[in-house]
């Protein structure tokens, strides 16, 4: 099973690129983030023509997440479900079961700045996700959370740690929140295959950072151990970051022997 994740940074702007990529790469499951669409504007028929069922959770101009699957799509849940808390004000999380694997597409809040209220929202959002896993999920079952986490897990995942001191995405509270989620029973599958630094999934549009190699690895595939141990390869598709009007993120692809 080939599972991929891609923050497309507006599906309206990049639908032809996504369709072409899907046709070439043939993921069994594709998780999308930042679709920036309302549910009634999501191009489900376009993906159906390519052989994919789809589920989308979006509210319009910002955020938006989706799961495309050609191996079945069942038990769809938006957000955090019925956890007794107010609904998330943003469309950032969607779940579905695809080919026997429980899949989530997640778009973690950016945080903006360490002094911004959005940073506290980010930390609370991550803790809410951890509690959801503890309450409803089984760490022994095949489960994967894919998406833009807006966190570089460690210093290998940024081009220059000194350039990010005092910034979001690398602060210790964010990294600790991510580790707490992983401690529930998730594995960063890309790191199961690659230990080197300088392997990034996001590059700022400004100043030619992609060509200068100034990026971050913030797009993750986190899988339970029973699934991670069956991963056979992992890849960041840098080619998808090239060309005309690309997203600022590259897709991350993982193959599993299931």
C-alpha positions in Angstrom: 0.0 0.0 0.0 1.4 3.4 -1.0 0.4 6.2 1.3 1.3 9.8 0.5 0.8 13.2 2.1 0.9 16.6 0.4 0.1 20.1 1.6 -1.0 21.5 -1.8 -1.4 25.1 -0.6 -4.7 25.6 -2.5 -6.2 22.8 -4.5 -7.9 25.3 -6.8 -4.6 26.7 -7.8 -2.9 23.3 -8.2 -5.6 20.7 -9.3 -4.0 20.0 -12.7 -0.6 19.4 -11.0 -2.2 17.1 -8.4 -4.1 15.1 -11.0 -0.9 14.7 -13.1 1.1 13.6 -10.0 -1.6 11.1 -8.9 -1.6 9.6 -12.3 2.1 9.2 -12.3 2.8 8.1 -8.7 -0.5 6.1 -8.2 -0.8 6.3 -4.4 -3.3 4.0 -2.9 -4.1 6.7 -0.3 -3.3 10.4 -0.6 -3.8 12.8 2.3 -4.1 16.5 1.3 -3.8 19.6 3.4 -4.5 23.3 2.8 -7.1 22.6 0.2 -8.6 26.0 1.0 -12.0 24.8 -0.2 -15.5 24.4 1.2 -16.9 20.9 1.0 -19.3 21.7 -1.8 -16.4 23.0 -3.9 -14.1 20.0 -3.5 -13.5 18.3 -6.9 -14.6 14.8 -5.9 -15.7 14.0 -9.4 -12.2 14.8 -10.8 -10.7 12.3 -8.4 -13.4 9.8 -9.0 -12.5 9.8 -12.7 -9.0 8.8 -11.6 -10.3 5.9 -9.5 -10.4 7.5 -6.1 -13.1 7.9 -3.4 -12.6 11.0 -1.4 -13.6 12.7 1.9 -13.0 16.3 2.5 -13.3 18.6 5.6 -13.1 22.3 4.7 -14.8 25.6 5.4 -13.7 27.8 2.5 -10.8 30.1 2.1 -8.3 28.7 4.7 -7.2 25.3 5.9 -9.0 22.2 4.6 -8.0 18.5 4.6 -8.9 15.5 2.5 -8.3 11.8 2.1 -8.3 10.2 -1.4 -8.4 6.4 -1.5 -8.5 3.7 -4.2 -8.6 0.9 -1.6 -11.9 1.8 0.2 -13.0 4.7 2.3 -15.1 4.1 5.4 -15.9 5.4 8.9 -15.1 9.0 8.0 -14.8 11.4 11.0 -14.2 15.2 10.8 -12.0 16.8 13.4 -11.8 15.4 16.9 -15.2 13.7 16.8 -17.3 13.9 19.9 -14.7 14.5 22.6 -16.8 16.8 24.8 -15.0 19.9 23.8 -16.1 22.7 21.4 -15.6 21.9 17.8 -12.2 23.0 16.3 -12.8 26.4 14.7 -10.6 25.3 11.8 -10.9 22.4 9.4 -7.6 20.7 10.2 -8.2 16.9 10.7 -10.1 14.1 9.0 -10.1 10.4 9.5 -11.1 7.4 7.4 -10.4 3.7 7.2 -8.7 2.7 3.9 -7.8 -0.8 3.1 -7.9 -1.9 6.7 -5.6 1.0 7.9 -7.0 3.9 10.0 -5.7 7.1 8.2 -5.7 10.7 9.4 -4.9 13.8 7.3 -3.7 16.5 9.6 -2.9 20.2 9.2 -1.4 21.3 12.5 -1.7 25.0 13.3 1.3 27.1 12.3 1.7 28.9 15.6 2.9 32.2 13.9 5.1 33.4 16.8 5.9 32.2 20.3 4.0 35.2 21.7 0.9 34.8 19.5 -2.3 33.2 20.8 -2.1 30.9 17.8 0.9 29.3 19.3 -1.1 28.4 22.4 -3.8 27.1 20.1 -1.2 24.9 18.4 0.0 23.4 21.6 -3.6 22.8 22.8 -4.4 21.2 19.4 -1.5 18.8 19.6 -2.5 17.8 23.1 -6.1 17.3 22.0 -4.9 14.9 19.3 -2.8 13.0 21.8 -5.9 12.6 24.1 -8.0 11.5 21.1 -5.5 8.7 20.4 -5.4 7.6 24.0 -9.2 7.6 24.3 -10.2 6.0 20.9 -7.3 4.4 19.1 -5.4 1.2 19.5 -1.6 1.5 19.3 -1.4 -2.2 18.3 -3.6 -1.7 15.2 -2.5 -0.3 11.8 -2.9 3.5 12.0 -1.2 6.4 10.3 -1.4 10.1 10.8 -0.1 12.0 7.7 0.2 15.7 7.2 1.8 19.0 7.7 2.7 19.1 11.3 4.4 22.6 11.2 7.1 21.1 13.5 10.7 20.2 12.6 11.2 17.2 14.9 14.9 17.9 15.6 17.7 20.0 14.3 18.5 17.6 11.4 15.2 18.8 10.0 16.1 22.5 9.5 18.8 23.9 7.2 20.4 26.0 10.0 19.2 25.6 13.6 20.7 29.0 14.5 18.4 30.7 11.9 15.4 29.5 13.8 16.2 30.4 17.4 13.2 31.9 19.0 10.9 30.9 16.2 8.0 28.5 15.9 8.3 25.1 14.4 11.5 24.3 16.4 10.6 25.4 20.0 10.9 22.9 22.7 7.2 22.9 23.7 6.2 22.1 20.1 8.8 19.3 19.8 7.8 18.0 23.2 4.1 17.9 22.2 5.0 16.0 19.1 7.1 13.5 21.1 4.2 12.9 23.4 2.1 12.0 20.4 4.8 9.6 19.2 5.2 8.2 22.7 1.6 7.0 22.5 2.8 4.5 19.9 3.7 6.2 16.6 6.9 6.1 14.5 8.2 8.8 12.2 8.4 6.4 9.2 10.8 8.6 7.1 13.4 8.5 9.9 13.0 4.7 10.0 14.7 4.8 6.5 16.9 7.9 6.6 19.0 9.3 9.3 20.8 12.2 7.4 20.1 15.9 7.8 19.3 18.2 4.9 16.2 16.2 3.8 13.4 18.7 3.6 9.7 18.8 2.6 9.1 22.6 2.7 10.9 25.5 1.3 9.8 29.2 1.6 8.8 30.7 -1.8 11.0 33.7 -1.0 14.6 34.3 -1.9 15.0 31.1 -4.0 15.2 29.0 -0.8 14.3 25.8 -2.7 17.3 26.1 -5.0 19.5 27.2 -2.1 18.5 24.1 -0.1 17.1 26.2 2.7 14.2 24.1 3.9 12.5 22.2 6.7 11.1 18.7 7.2 7.7 19.4 8.6 5.5 17.0 6.6 5.4 13.7 8.4 4.0 10.2 8.2 3.5 8.8 11.7 2.5 5.1 11.9 1.9 2.6 14.6 4.8 0.2 15.0 2.9 -2.7 13.5 2.5 -0.7 10.3 5.9 1.1 10.4 7.8 -2.2 10.6 6.2 -3.1 7.3 7.3 0.0 5.5 9.6 -0.8 2.6 10.5 2.7 1.4 10.1 6.4 2.0 10.6 9.3 -0.3 10.2 13.1 -0.4 9.3 13.9 -4.0 11.3 17.1 -4.6 10.4 17.0 -8.3 6.8 18.0 -7.3 8.2 21.2 -5.8 9.7 22.2 -9.2 8.0 23.7 -12.3 5.3 26.3 -12.7 3.3 27.4 -9.6 4.3 24.6 -7.3 3.1 24.2 -3.7 5.8 25.2 -1.2 5.6 21.7 0.1 6.7 18.4 -1.5 4.8 15.2 -1.2 6.0 12.5 1.2 5.5 8.9 0.0 5.7 5.7 2.0 5.2 2.2 0.7 4.0 -0.5 3.1 3.9 -4.3 2.6 0.3 -4.8 3.6 
